[in-house]
Amino acid sequence: MSEFETPDELRYTAEHEWVQRTGPTTARIGITDYAQSQLGDVVFVQLPEPDSDLTGGDSFGEVESTKSVSDVYAPFRAKVTAVNSDLETAPELVNSAPYGAGWLIEVEVESEGDLDGALGKTMDAAGYRGITES
């Protein structure tokens, strides 16, 4: 059993982002419990501006910890609809609540089919556990 929280209802990337579908064409993205534990204490989060276009596989921001700076990657092509402004003053939320208050961005894609296809290319919780436990 993994020591890291990996909620079954989320989708995951090999780069340690999680994706939660929030509507037919919308999703929320953050970094996983495993990722935040590897980073250590998060001290700064750089996120894109709302209305930014993301390209799947490209970096959209950085999470800086006391140990290192890590890029955060877009799991698919989308437009940023919201950023978690709470992280400007409380970046440690990424550590304390990676699947809750520590979310990073909210995005929207063109169509429900686009989001279905994009999520189909991500891993389920069991698949993600497989890469973090090896």
Solvent accessible surface area in square Angstrom, and as a share of the most:
residue,aa,sasa,rsa
1,M,223,0.99
2,S,19,0.12
3,E,153,0.69
4,F,43,0.18
5,E,102,0.46
6,T,12,0.07
7,P,23,0.14
8,D,106,0.55
9,E,130,0.58
10,L,6,0.03
11,R,71,0.26
12,Y,0,0.00
13,T,12,0.07
14,A,62,0.48
15,E,92,0.41
16,H,48,0.21
17,E,2,0.01
18,W,1,0.00
19,V,1,0.00
20,Q,64,0.28
21,R,89,0.32
22,T,75,0.44
23,G,19,0.19
24,P,87,0.55
25,T,29,0.17
26,T,40,0.23
27,A,0,0.00
28,R,64,0.23
29,I,1,0.00
30,G,0,0.00
31,I,9,0.04
32,T,0,0.00
33,D,22,0.11
34,Y,46,0.17
35,A,13,0.10
36,Q,23,0.10
37,S,42,0.27
38,Q,98,0.44
39,L,14,0.07
40,G,18,0.17
41,D,94,0.49
42,V,6,0.03
43,V,74,0.42
44,F,107,0.44
45,V,12,0.07
46,Q,90,0.40
47,L,37,0.18
48,P,23,0.15
49,E,129,0.58
50,P,65,0.41
51,D,102,0.53
52,S,31,0.20
53,D,111,0.57
54,L,10,0.05
55,T,77,0.45
56,G,35,0.34
57,G,53,0.51
58,D,76,0.39
59,S,54,0.35
60,F,17,0.07
61,G,5,0.05
62,E,61,0.28
63,V,1,0.00
64,E,64,0.29
65,S,8,0.05
66,T,99,0.58
67,K,140,0.59
68,S,53,0.34
69,V,82,0.47
70,S,41,0.27
71,D,65,0.34
72,V,2,0.01
73,Y,70,0.27
74,A,3,0.02
75,P,30,0.19
76,F,15,0.06
77,R,163,0.60
78,A,9,0.07
79,K,83,0.35
80,V,0,0.00
81,T,65,0.38
82,A,30,0.23
83,V,38,0.22
84,N,5,0.03
85,S,68,0.44
86,D,83,0.43
87,L,3,0.02
88,E,137,0.62
89,T,126,0.73
90,A,23,0.18
91,P,17,0.11
92,E,94,0.42
93,L,43,0.21
94,V,0,0.00
95,N,32,0.16
96,S,87,0.56
97,A,29,0.22
98,P,10,0.07
99,Y,42,0.16
100,G,37,0.35
101,A,49,0.38
102,G,1,0.01
103,W,36,0.13
104,L,0,0.00
105,I,0,0.00
106,E,41,0.19
107,V,1,0.01
108,E,72,0.32
109,V,15,0.09
110,E,142,0.64
111,S,48,0.31
112,E,93,0.42
113,G,49,0.47
114,D,65,0.33
115,L,1,0.00
116,D,71,0.37
117,G,38,0.37
118,A,15,0.12
119,L,17,0.09
120,G,59,0.57
121,K,179,0.76
122,T,15,0.09
123,M,48,0.22
124,D,69,0.36
125,A,3,0.03
126,A,67,0.52
127,G,31,0.29
128,Y,2,0.01
129,R,58,0.21
130,G,45,0.43
131,I,74,0.38
132,T,17,0.10
133,E,97,0.43
134,S,129,0.83
